[in-house]
């Protein structure tokens, strides 16, 4: 079995067990982000202060290793 298969099976199992970082955002959270109401989180309970990022309107933010996009809509 390849390491990719092992990783895929492991992540799938974690998601089935309710792993926080494997849960997709809701449609409501997505719509709020489109309206400018958003957060980037680095832990399950604490958002990055918006002033750390400055004005992000019109900019692209690359969320590396973002758990399938869950940390930032």
mmCIF file of the N, C-alpha and C atoms, coordinates in Angstrom:
data_MODEL
# 
_entry.id   MODEL 
# 
loop_
_atom_site.group_PDB 
_atom_site.id 
_atom_site.type_symbol 
_atom_site.label_atom_id 
_atom_site.label_alt_id 
_atom_site.label_comp_id 
_atom_site.label_asym_id 
_atom_site.label_entity_id 
_atom_site.label_seq_id 
_atom_site.pdbx_PDB_ins_code 
_atom_site.Cartn_x 
_atom_site.Cartn_y 
_atom_site.Cartn_z 
_atom_site.occupancy 
_atom_site.B_iso_or_equiv 
_atom_site.pdbx_formal_charge 
_atom_site.auth_seq_id 
_atom_site.auth_comp_id 
_atom_site.auth_asym_id 
_atom_site.auth_atom_id 
_atom_site.pdbx_PDB_model_num 
ATOM 1   N N  . UNK A 1 1  ? 0.851   -1.176 0.000  1.00 0.00 ? 1  UNK A N  1 
ATOM 2   C CA . UNK A 1 1  ? 0.000   0.000  0.000  1.00 0.00 ? 1  UNK A CA 1 
ATOM 3   C C  . UNK A 1 1  ? 0.896   1.237  0.000  1.00 0.00 ? 1  UNK A C  1 
ATOM 4   N N  . UNK A 1 2  ? 0.569   2.225  -0.822 1.00 0.00 ? 2  UNK A N  1 
ATOM 5   C CA . UNK A 1 2  ? 1.377   3.441  -0.911 1.00 0.00 ? 2  UNK A CA 1 
ATOM 6   C C  . UNK A 1 2  ? 1.081   4.366  0.271  1.00 0.00 ? 2  UNK A C  1 
ATOM 7   N N  . UNK A 1 3  ? 1.995   5.285  0.520  1.00 0.00 ? 3  UNK A N  1 
ATOM 8   C CA . UNK A 1 3  ? 1.789   6.234  1.612  1.00 0.00 ? 3  UNK A CA 1 
ATOM 9   C C  . UNK A 1 3  ? 0.575   7.115  1.349  1.00 0.00 ? 3  UNK A C  1 
ATOM 10  N N  . UNK A 1 4  ? 0.276   7.392  0.054  1.00 0.00 ? 4  UNK A N  1 
ATOM 11  C CA . UNK A 1 4  ? -0.912  8.196  -0.247 1.00 0.00 ? 4  UNK A CA 1 
ATOM 12  C C  . UNK A 1 4  ? -2.186  7.459  0.154  1.00 0.00 ? 4  UNK A C  1 
ATOM 13  N N  . UNK A 1 5  ? -2.222  6.166  -0.108 1.00 0.00 ? 5  UNK A N  1 
ATOM 14  C CA . UNK A 1 5  ? -3.390  5.368  0.279  1.00 0.00 ? 5  UNK A CA 1 
ATOM 15  C C  . UNK A 1 5  ? -3.530  5.311  1.800  1.00 0.00 ? 5  UNK A C  1 
ATOM 16  N N  . UNK A 1 6  ? -2.405  5.149  2.479  1.00 0.00 ? 6  UNK A N  1 
ATOM 17  C CA . UNK A 1 6  ? -2.430  5.120  3.945  1.00 0.00 ? 6  UNK A CA 1 
ATOM 18  C C  . UNK A 1 6  ? -2.938  6.456  4.483  1.00 0.00 ? 6  UNK A C  1 
ATOM 19  N N  . UNK A 1 7  ? -2.408  7.559  3.947  1.00 0.00 ? 7  UNK A N  1 
ATOM 20  C CA . UNK A 1 7  ? -2.853  8.887  4.380  1.00 0.00 ? 7  UNK A CA 1 
ATOM 21  C C  . UNK A 1 7  ? -4.339  9.087  4.115  1.00 0.00 ? 7  UNK A C  1 
ATOM 22  N N  . UNK A 1 8  ? -4.806  8.701  2.924  1.00 0.00 ? 8  UNK A N  1 
ATOM 23  C CA . UNK A 1 8  ? -6.219  8.875  2.571  1.00 0.00 ? 8  UNK A CA 1 
ATOM 24  C C  . UNK A 1 8  ? -7.117  8.090  3.520  1.00 0.00 ? 8  UNK A C  1 
ATOM 25  N N  . UNK A 1 9  ? -6.752  6.857  3.800  1.00 0.00 ? 9  UNK A N  1 
ATOM 26  C CA . UNK A 1 9  ? -7.554  6.036  4.714  1.00 0.00 ? 9  UNK A CA 1 
ATOM 27  C C  . UNK A 1 9  ? -7.557  6.625  6.128  1.00 0.00 ? 9  UNK A C  1 
ATOM 28  N N  . UNK A 1 10 ? -6.407  7.117  6.555  1.00 0.00 ? 10 UNK A N  1 
ATOM 29  C CA . UNK A 1 10 ? -6.310  7.705  7.892  1.00 0.00 ? 10 UNK A CA 1 
ATOM 30  C C  . UNK A 1 10 ? -7.183  8.947  8.003  1.00 0.00 ? 10 UNK A C  1 
ATOM 31  N N  . UNK A 1 11 ? -7.068  9.850  7.037  1.00 0.00 ? 11 UNK A N  1 
ATOM 32  C CA . UNK A 1 11 ? -7.868  11.082 7.063  1.00 0.00 ? 11 UNK A CA 1 
ATOM 33  C C  . UNK A 1 11 ? -9.352  10.753 6.979  1.00 0.00 ? 11 UNK A C  1 
ATOM 34  N N  . UNK A 1 12 ? -9.725  9.832  6.101  1.00 0.00 ? 12 UNK A N  1 
ATOM 35  C CA . UNK A 1 12 ? -11.137 9.429  6.003  1.00 0.00 ? 12 UNK A CA 1 
ATOM 36  C C  . UNK A 1 12 ? -11.658 8.917  7.344  1.00 0.00 ? 12 UNK A C  1 
ATOM 37  N N  . UNK A 1 13 ? -10.859 8.127  8.038  1.00 0.00 ? 13 UNK A N  1 
ATOM 38  C CA . UNK A 1 13 ? -11.270 7.599  9.344  1.00 0.00 ? 13 UNK A CA 1 
ATOM 39  C C  . UNK A 1 13 ? -11.424 8.734  10.353 1.00 0.00 ? 13 UNK A C  1 
ATOM 40  N N  . UNK A 1 14 ? -10.468 9.659  10.366 1.00 0.00 ? 14 UNK A N  1 
ATOM 41  C CA . UNK A 1 14 ? -10.560 10.797 11.287 1.00 0.00 ? 14 UNK A CA 1 
ATOM 42  C C  . UNK A 1 14 ? -11.827 11.608 11.034 1.00 0.00 ? 14 UNK A C  1 
ATOM 43  N N  . UNK A 1 15 ? -12.142 11.844 9.755  1.00 0.00 ? 15 UNK A N  1 
ATOM 44  C CA . UNK A 1 15 ? -13.343 12.610 9.410  1.00 0.00 ? 15 UNK A CA 1 
ATOM 45  C C  . UNK A 1 15 ? -14.588 11.877 9.897  1.00 0.00 ? 15 UNK A C  1 
ATOM 46  N N  . UNK A 1 16 ? -14.648 10.579 9.676  1.00 0.00 ? 16 UNK A N  1 
ATOM 47  C CA . UNK A 1 16 ? -15.793 9.788  10.143 1.00 0.00 ? 16 UNK A CA 1 
ATOM 48  C C  . UNK A 1 16 ? -15.939 9.861  11.659 1.00 0.00 ? 16 UNK A C  1 
ATOM 49  N N  . UNK A 1 17 ? -14.819 10.019 12.364 1.00 0.00 ? 17 UNK A N  1 
ATOM 50  C CA . UNK A 1 17 ? -14.831 10.109 13.827 1.00 0.00 ? 17 UNK A CA 1 
ATOM 51  C C  . UNK A 1 17 ? -15.097 11.528 14.320 1.00 0.00 ? 17 UNK A C  1 
ATOM 52  N N  . UNK A 1 18 ? -15.317 12.486 13.383 1.00 0.00 ? 18 UNK A N  1 
ATOM 53  C CA . UNK A 1 18 ? -15.657 13.854 13.763 1.00 0.00 ? 18 UNK A CA 1 
ATOM 54  C C  . UNK A 1 18 ? -14.494 14.804 13.911 1.00 0.00 ? 18 UNK A C  1 
ATOM 55  N N  . UNK A 1 19 ? -13.360 14.487 13.297 1.00 0.00 ? 19 UNK A N  1 
ATOM 56  C CA . UNK A 1 19 ? -12.163 15.332 13.357 1.00 0.00 ? 19 UNK A CA 1 
ATOM 57  C C  . UNK A 1 19 ? -12.509 16.773 12.982 1.00 0.00 ? 19 UNK A C  1 
ATOM 58  N N  . UNK A 1 20 ? -12.205 17.714 13.859 1.00 0.00 ? 20 UNK A N  1 
ATOM 59  C CA . UNK A 1 20 ? -12.555 19.121 13.667 1.00 0.00 ? 20 UNK A CA 1 
ATOM 60  C C  . UNK A 1 20 ? -12.097 19.660 12.319 1.00 0.00 ? 20 UNK A C  1 
ATOM 61  N N  . UNK A 1 21 ? -10.852 19.381 11.944 1.00 0.00 ? 21 UNK A N  1 
ATOM 62  C CA . UNK A 1 21 ? -10.294 19.971 10.729 1.00 0.00 ? 21 UNK A CA 1 
ATOM 63  C C  . UNK A 1 21 ? -10.802 19.304 9.458  1.00 0.00 ? 21 UNK A C  1 
ATOM 64  N N  . UNK A 1 22 ? -11.546 18.248 9.587  1.00 0.00 ? 22 UNK A N  1 
ATOM 65  C CA . UNK A 1 22 ? -12.086 17.572 8.412  1.00 0.00 ? 22 UNK A CA 1 
ATOM 66  C C  . UNK A 1 22 ? -13.533 17.910 8.125  1.00 0.00 ? 22 UNK A C  1 
ATOM 67  N N  . UNK A 1 23 ? -14.137 18.780 8.940  1.00 0.00 ? 23 UNK A N  1 
ATOM 68  C CA . UNK A 1 23 ? -15.538 19.142 8.741  1.00 0.00 ? 23 UNK A CA 1 
ATOM 69  C C  . UNK A 1 23 ? -15.630 20.317 7.770  1.00 0.00 ? 23 UNK A C  1 
ATOM 70  N N  . UNK A 1 24 ? -16.453 20.201 6.749  1.00 0.00 ? 24 UNK A N  1 
ATOM 71  C CA . UNK A 1 24 ? -16.594 21.317 5.811  1.00 0.00 ? 24 UNK A CA 1 
ATOM 72  C C  . UNK A 1 24 ? -17.336 22.483 6.459  1.00 0.00 ? 24 UNK A C  1 
ATOM 73  N N  . UNK A 1 25 ? -17.093 23.666 5.945  1.00 0.00 ? 25 UNK A N  1 
ATOM 74  C CA . UNK A 1 25 ? -17.856 24.816 6.415  1.00 0.00 ? 25 UNK A CA 1 
ATOM 75  C C  . UNK A 1 25 ? -19.286 24.699 5.900  1.00 0.00 ? 25 UNK A C  1 
ATOM 76  N N  . UNK A 1 26 ? -20.190 25.390 6.544  1.00 0.00 ? 26 UNK A N  1 
ATOM 77  C CA . UNK A 1 26 ? -21.587 25.372 6.113  1.00 0.00 ? 26 UNK A CA 1 
ATOM 78  C C  . UNK A 1 26 ? -21.795 26.359 4.969  1.00 0.00 ? 26 UNK A C  1 
ATOM 79  N N  . UNK A 1 27 ? -22.913 26.205 4.288  1.00 0.00 ? 27 UNK A N  1 
ATOM 80  C CA . UNK A 1 27 ? -23.262 27.153 3.223  1.00 0.00 ? 27 UNK A CA 1 
ATOM 81  C C  . UNK A 1 27 ? -23.417 28.555 3.813  1.00 0.00 ? 27 UNK A C  1 
ATOM 82  N N  . UNK A 1 28 ? -23.975 28.634 5.021  1.00 0.00 ? 28 UNK A N  1 
ATOM 83  C CA . UNK A 1 28 ? -24.149 29.929 5.677  1.00 0.00 ? 28 UNK A CA 1 
ATOM 84  C C  . UNK A 1 28 ? -22.802 30.608 5.929  1.00 0.00 ? 28 UNK A C  1 
ATOM 85  N N  . UNK A 1 29 ? -21.823 29.863 6.416  1.00 0.00 ? 29 UNK A N  1 
ATOM 86  C CA . UNK A 1 29 ? -20.489 30.427 6.658  1.00 0.00 ? 29 UNK A CA 1 
ATOM 87  C C  . UNK A 1 29 ? -19.875 30.900 5.340  1.00 0.00 ? 29 UNK A C  1 
ATOM 88  N N  . UNK A 1 30 ? -20.062 30.130 4.278  1.00 0.00 ? 30 UNK A N  1 
ATOM 89  C CA . UNK A 1 30 ? -19.556 30.518 2.961  1.00 0.00 ? 30 UNK A CA 1 
ATOM 90  C C  . UNK A 1 30 ? -20.202 31.823 2.498  1.00 0.00 ? 30 UNK A C  1 
ATOM 91  N N  . UNK A 1 31 ? -21.518 31.918 2.632  1.00 0.00 ? 31 UNK A N  1 
ATOM 92  C CA . UNK A 1 31 ? -22.228 33.126 2.211  1.00 0.00 ? 31 UNK A CA 1 
ATOM 93  C C  . UNK A 1 31 ? -21.801 34.333 3.048  1.00 0.00 ? 31 UNK A C  1 
ATOM 94  N N  . UNK A 1 32 ? -21.610 34.140 4.340  1.00 0.00 ? 32 UNK A N  1 
ATOM 95  C CA . UNK A 1 32 ? -21.147 35.231 5.195  1.00 0.00 ? 32 UNK A CA 1 
ATOM 96  C C  . UNK A 1 32 ? -19.765 35.711 4.761  1.00 0.00 ? 32 UNK A C  1 
ATOM 97  N N  . UNK A 1 33 ? -18.884 34.780 4.424  1.00 0.00 ? 33 UNK A N  1 
ATOM 98  C CA . UNK A 1 33 ? -17.538 35.155 3.973  1.00 0.00 ? 33 UNK A CA 1 
ATOM 99  C C  . UNK A 1 33 ? -17.612 35.987 2.703  1.00 0.00 ? 33 UNK A C  1 
ATOM 100 N N  . UNK A 1 34 ? -18.520 35.636 1.805  1.00 0.00 ? 34 UNK A N  1 
ATOM 101 C CA . UNK A 1 34 ? -18.682 36.423 0.575  1.00 0.00 ? 34 UNK A CA 1 
ATOM 102 C C  . UNK A 1 34 ? -19.166 37.836 0.876  1.00 0.00 ? 34 UNK A C  1 
ATOM 103 N N  . UNK A 1 35 ? -19.833 38.009 2.025  1.00 0.00 ? 35 UNK A N  1 
ATOM 104 C CA . UNK A 1 35 ? -20.328 39.322 2.434  1.00 0.00 ? 35 UNK A CA 1 
ATOM 105 C C  . UNK A 1 35 ? -19.323 40.071 3.313  1.00 0.00 ? 35 UNK A C  1 
ATOM 106 N N  . UNK A 1 36 ? -18.150 39.477 3.518  1.00 0.00 ? 36 UNK A N  1 
ATOM 107 C CA . UNK A 1 36 ? -17.108 40.139 4.296  1.00 0.00 ? 36 UNK A CA 1 
ATOM 108 C C  . UNK A 1 36 ? -17.054 39.745 5.762  1.00 0.00 ? 36 UNK A C  1 
ATOM 109 N N  . UNK A 1 37 ? -17.898 38.800 6.169  1.00 0.00 ? 37 UNK A N  1 
ATOM 110 C CA . UNK A 1 37 ? -17.894 38.319 7.554  1.00 0.00 ? 37 UNK A CA 1 
ATOM 111 C C  . UNK A 1 37 ? -17.175 36.972 7.557  1.00 0.00 ? 37 UNK A C  1 
ATOM 112 N N  . UNK A 1 38 ? -15.916 36.950 7.986  1.00 0.00 ? 38 UNK A N  1 
ATOM 113 C CA . UNK A 1 38 ? -15.096 35.752 7.867  1.00 0.00 ? 38 UNK A CA 1 
ATOM 114 C C  . UNK A 1 38 ? -14.080 35.689 8.998  1.00 0.00 ? 38 UNK A C  1 
ATOM 115 N N  . UNK A 1 39 ? -13.511 34.526 9.171  1.00 0.00 ? 39 UNK A N  1 
ATOM 116 C CA . UNK A 1 39 ? -12.407 34.321 10.100 1.00 0.00 ? 39 UNK A CA 1 
ATOM 117 C C  . UNK A 1 39 ? -11.451 33.299 9.512  1.00 0.00 ? 39 UNK A C  1 
ATOM 118 N N  . UNK A 1 40 ? -10.183 33.445 9.853  1.00 0.00 ? 40 UNK A N  1 
ATOM 119 C CA . UNK A 1 40 ? -9.165  32.438 9.586  1.00 0.00 ? 40 UNK A CA 1 
ATOM 120 C C  . UNK A 1 40 ? -8.798  31.881 10.954 1.00 0.00 ? 40 UNK A C  1 
ATOM 121 N N  . UNK A 1 41 ? -8.850  30.561 11.099 1.00 0.00 ? 41 UNK A N  1 
ATOM 122 C CA . UNK A 1 41 ? -8.550  29.969 12.401 1.00 0.00 ? 41 UNK A CA 1 
ATOM 123 C C  . UNK A 1 41 ? -7.315  29.078 12.312 1.00 0.00 ? 41 UNK A C  1 
ATOM 124 N N  . UNK A 1 42 ? -6.510  29.130 13.362 1.00 0.00 ? 42 UNK A N  1 
ATOM 125 C CA . UNK A 1 42 ? -5.319  28.287 13.444 1.00 0.00 ? 42 UNK A CA 1 
ATOM 126 C C  . UNK A 1 42 ? -5.472  27.221 14.513 1.00 0.00 ? 42 UNK A C  1 
ATOM 127 N N  . UNK A 1 43 ? -6.454  27.393 15.378 1.00 0.00 ? 43 UNK A N  1 
ATOM 128 C CA . UNK A 1 43 ? -6.806  26.401 16.387 1.00 0.00 ? 43 UNK A CA 1 
ATOM 129 C C  . UNK A 1 43 ? -8.320  26.236 16.318 1.00 0.00 ? 43 UNK A C  1 
ATOM 130 N N  . UNK A 1 44 ? -8.862  25.172 16.870 1.00 0.00 ? 44 UNK A N  1 
ATOM 131 C CA . UNK A 1 44 ? -10.319 24.997 16.803 1.00 0.00 ? 44 UNK A CA 1 
ATOM 132 C C  . UNK A 1 44 ? -11.113 26.085 17.519 1.00 0.00 ? 44 UNK A C  1 
ATOM 133 N N  . UNK A 1 45 ? -10.470 26.870 18.384 1.00 0.00 ? 45 UNK A N  1 
ATOM 134 C CA . UNK A 1 45 ? -11.231 27.815 19.202 1.00 0.00 ? 45 UNK A CA 1 
ATOM 135 C C  . UNK A 1 45 ? -10.816 29.272 19.064 1.00 0.00 ? 45 UNK A C  1 
ATOM 136 N N  . UNK A 1 46 ? -9.780  29.576 18.310 1.00 0.00 ? 46 UNK A N  1 
ATOM 137 C CA . UNK A 1 46 ? -9.291  30.951 18.280 1.00 0.00 ? 46 UNK A CA 1 
ATOM 138 C C  . UNK A 1 46 ? -9.034  31.417 16.850 1.00 0.00 ? 46 UNK A C  1 
ATOM 139 N N  . UNK A 1 47 ? -9.675  32.521 16.488 1.00 0.00 ? 47 UNK A N  1 
ATOM 140 C CA . UNK A 1 47 ? -9.495  33.093 15.151 1.00 0.00 ? 47 UNK A CA 1 
ATOM 141 C C  . UNK A 1 47 ? -8.275  34.013 15.132 1.00 0.00 ? 47 UNK A C  1 
ATOM 142 N N  . UNK A 1 48 ? -7.660  34.131 13.966 1.00 0.00 ? 48 UNK A N  1 
ATOM 143 C CA . UNK A 1 48 ? -6.556  35.070 13.766 1.00 0.00 ? 48 UNK A CA 1 
ATOM 144 C C  . UNK A 1 48 ? -7.139  36.484 13.816 1.00 0.00 ? 48 UNK A C  1 
ATOM 145 N N  . UNK A 1 49 ? -6.538  37.395 14.590 1.00 0.00 ? 49 UNK A N  1 
ATOM 146 C CA . UNK A 1 49 ? -7.040  38.770 14.605 1.00 0.00 ? 49 UNK A CA 1 
ATOM 147 C C  . UNK A 1 49 ? -7.003  39.371 13.192 1.00 0.00 ? 49 UNK A C  1 
ATOM 148 N N  . UNK A 1 50 ? -8.084  40.003 12.793 1.00 0.00 ? 50 UNK A N  1 
ATOM 149 C CA . UNK A 1 50 ? -8.162  40.565 11.443 1.00 0.00 ? 50 UNK A CA 1 
ATOM 150 C C  . UNK A 1 50 ? -7.056  41.581 11.181 1.00 0.00 ? 50 UNK A C  1 
ATOM 151 N N  . UNK A 1 51 ? -6.629  42.309 12.222 1.00 0.00 ? 51 UNK A N  1 
ATOM 152 C CA . UNK A 1 51 ? -5.577  43.306 12.011 1.00 0.00 ? 51 UNK A CA 1 
ATOM 153 C C  . UNK A 1 51 ? -4.247  42.671 11.619 1.00 0.00 ? 51 UNK A C  1 
ATOM 154 N N  . UNK A 1 52 ? -4.059  41.391 11.906 1.00 0.00 ? 52 UNK A N  1 
ATOM 155 C CA . UNK A 1 52 ? -2.840  40.705 11.465 1.00 0.00 ? 52 UNK A CA 1 
ATOM 156 C C  . UNK A 1 52 ? -2.787  40.623 9.947  1.00 0.00 ? 52 UNK A C  1 
ATOM 157 N N  . UNK A 1 53 ? -3.938  40.543 9.308  1.00 0.00 ? 53 UNK A N  1 
ATOM 158 C CA . UNK A 1 53 ? -3.995  40.362 7.858  1.00 0.00 ? 53 UNK A CA 1 
ATOM 159 C C  . UNK A 1 53 ? -4.203  41.668 7.108  1.00 0.00 ? 53 UNK A C  1 
ATOM 160 N N  . UNK A 1 54 ? -4.639  42.703 7.789  1.00 0.00 ? 54 UNK A N  1 
ATOM 161 C CA . UNK A 1 54 ? -4.915  43.966 7.120  1.00 0.00 ? 54 UNK A CA 1 
ATOM 162 C C  . UNK A 1 54 ? -6.163  43.865 6.259  1.00 0.00 ? 54 UNK A C  1 
ATOM 163 N N  . UNK A 1 55 ? -6.302  44.799 5.347  1.00 0.00 ? 55 UNK A N  1 
ATOM 164 C CA . UNK A 1 55 ? -7.461  44.824 4.452  1.00 0.00 ? 55 UNK A CA 1 
ATOM 165 C C  . UNK A 1 55 ? -7.251  43.791 3.352  1.00 0.00 ? 55 UNK A C  1 
ATOM 166 N N  . UNK A 1 56 ? -8.073  42.771 3.319  1.00 0.00 ? 56 UNK A N  1 
ATOM 167 C CA . UNK A 1 56 ? -7.909  41.694 2.343  1.00 0.00 ? 56 UNK A CA 1 
ATOM 168 C C  . UNK A 1 56 ? -8.871  41.814 1.161  1.00 0.00 ? 56 UNK A C  1 
ATOM 169 N N  . UNK A 1 57 ? -9.681  42.862 1.135  1.00 0.00 ? 57 UNK A N  1 
ATOM 170 C CA . UNK A 1 57 ? -10.611 43.020 0.003  1.00 0.00 ? 57 UNK A CA 1 
ATOM 171 C C  . UNK A 1 57 ? -9.839  43.089 -1.312 1.00 0.00 ? 57 UNK A C  1 
ATOM 172 N N  . UNK A 1 58 ? -10.275 42.278 -2.267 1.00 0.00 ? 58 UNK A N  1 
ATOM 173 C CA . UNK A 1 58 ? -9.650  42.254 -3.579 1.00 0.00 ? 58 UNK A CA 1 
ATOM 174 C C  . UNK A 1 58 ? -8.347  41.467 -3.642 1.00 0.00 ? 58 UNK A C  1 
ATOM 175 N N  . UNK A 1 59 ? -7.959  40.848 -2.536 1.00 0.00 ? 59 UNK A N  1 
ATOM 176 C CA . UNK A 1 59 ? -6.722  40.072 -2.502 1.00 0.00 ? 59 UNK A CA 1 
ATOM 177 C C  . UNK A 1 59 ? -7.048  38.589 -2.434 1.00 0.00 ? 59 UNK A C  1 
ATOM 178 N N  . UNK A 1 60 ? -6.119  37.775 -2.877 1.00 0.00 ? 60 UNK A N  1 
ATOM 179 C CA . UNK A 1 60 ? -6.246  36.326 -2.746 1.00 0.00 ? 60 UNK A CA 1 
ATOM 180 C C  . UNK A 1 60 ? -5.393  35.885 -1.567 1.00 0.00 ? 60 UNK A C  1 
ATOM 181 N N  . UNK A 1 61 ? -5.946  35.007 -0.742 1.00 0.00 ? 61 UNK A N  1 
ATOM 182 C CA . UNK A 1 61 ? -5.199  34.455 0.384  1.00 0.00 ? 61 UNK A CA 1 
ATOM 183 C C  . UNK A 1 61 ? -5.007  32.975 0.120  1.00 0.00 ? 61 UNK A C  1 
ATOM 184 N N  . UNK A 1 62 ? -3.765  32.538 0.106  1.00 0.00 ? 62 UNK A N  1 
ATOM 185 C CA . UNK A 1 62 ? -3.461  31.129 -0.082 1.00 0.00 ? 62 UNK A CA 1 
ATOM 186 C C  . UNK A 1 62 ? -3.382  30.474 1.286  1.00 0.00 ? 62 UNK A C  1 
ATOM 187 N N  . UNK A 1 63 ? -4.294  29.556 1.540  1.00 0.00 ? 63 UNK A N  1 
ATOM 188 C CA . UNK A 1 63 ? -4.313  28.863 2.824  1.00 0.00 ? 63 UNK A CA 1 
ATOM 189 C C  . UNK A 1 63 ? -3.616  27.517 2.697  1.00 0.00 ? 63 UNK A C  1 
ATOM 190 N N  . UNK A 1 64 ? -2.319  27.504 2.892  1.00 0.00 ? 64 UNK A N  1 
ATOM 191 C CA . UNK A 1 64 ? -1.565  26.260 2.773  1.00 0.00 ? 64 UNK A CA 1 
ATOM 192 C C  . UNK A 1 64 ? -1.926  25.293 3.888  1.00 0.00 ? 64 UNK A C  1 
ATOM 193 N N  . UNK A 1 65 ? -2.082  24.033 3.541  1.00 0.00 ? 65 UNK A N  1 
ATOM 194 C CA . UNK A 1 65 ? -2.394  22.975 4.505  1.00 0.00 ? 65 UNK A CA 1 
ATOM 195 C C  . UNK A 1 65 ? -3.625  23.327 5.326  1.00 0.00 ? 65 UNK A C  1 
ATOM 196 N N  . UNK A 1 66 ? -4.671  23.734 4.650  1.00 0.00 ? 66 UNK A N  1 
ATOM 197 C CA . UNK A 1 66 ? -5.876  24.215 5.340  1.00 0.00 ? 66 UNK A CA 1 
ATOM 198 C C  . UNK A 1 66 ? -6.926  23.139 5.546  1.00 0.00 ? 66 UNK A C  1 
ATOM 199 N N  . UNK A 1 67 ? -6.546  21.925 5.691  1.00 0.00 ? 67 UNK A N  1 
ATOM 200 C CA . UNK A 1 67 ? -7.502  20.895 6.054  1.00 0.00 ? 67 UNK A CA 1 
ATOM 201 C C  . UNK A 1 67 ? -8.710  20.845 5.145  1.00 0.00 ? 67 UNK A C  1 
ATOM 202 N N  . UNK A 1 68 ? -8.494  20.984 3.846  1.00 0.00 ? 68 UNK A N  1 
ATOM 203 C CA . UNK A 1 68 ? -9.628  20.958 2.929  1.00 0.00 ? 68 UNK A CA 1 
ATOM 204 C C  . UNK A 1 68 ? -10.399 22.260 2.900  1.00 0.00 ? 68 UNK A C  1 
ATOM 205 N N  . UNK A 1 69 ? -9.795  23.335 3.389  1.00 0.00 ? 69 UNK A N  1 
ATOM 206 C CA . UNK A 1 69 ? -10.453 24.629 3.335  1.00 0.00 ? 69 UNK A CA 1 
ATOM 207 C C  . UNK A 1 69 ? -11.261 24.962 4.563  1.00 0.00 ? 69 UNK A C  1 
ATOM 208 N N  . UNK A 1 70 ? -11.248 24.104 5.566  1.00 0.00 ? 70 UNK A N  1 
ATOM 209 C CA . UNK A 1 70 ? -12.070 24.332 6.741  1.00 0.00 ? 70 UNK A CA 1 
ATOM 210 C C  . UNK A 1 70 ? -11.595 25.538 7.544  1.00 0.00 ? 70 UNK A C  1 
ATOM 211 N N  . UNK A 1 71 ? -10.304 25.825 7.546  1.00 0.00 ? 71 UNK A N  1 
ATOM 212 C CA . UNK A 1 71 ? -9.806  26.905 8.375  1.00 0.00 ? 71 UNK A CA 1 
ATOM 213 C C  . UNK A 1 71 ? -10.120 28.287 7.827  1.00 0.00 ? 71 UNK A C  1 
ATOM 214 N N  . UNK A 1 72 ? -10.417 28.379 6.568  1.00 0.00 ? 72 UNK A N  1 
ATOM 215 C CA . UNK A 1 72 ? -10.748 29.683 5.991  1.00 0.00 ? 72 UNK A CA 1 
ATOM 216 C C  . UNK A 1 72 ? -11.679 29.496 4.804  1.00 0.00 ? 72 UNK A C  1 
ATOM 217 N N  . UNK A 1 73 ? -12.846 30.112 4.883  1.00 0.00 ? 73 UNK A N  1 
ATOM 218 C CA . UNK A 1 73 ? -13.788 29.965 3.763  1.00 0.00 ? 73 UNK A CA 1 
ATOM 219 C C  . UNK A 1 73 ? -13.315 30.696 2.528  1.00 0.00 ? 73 UNK A C  1 
# 
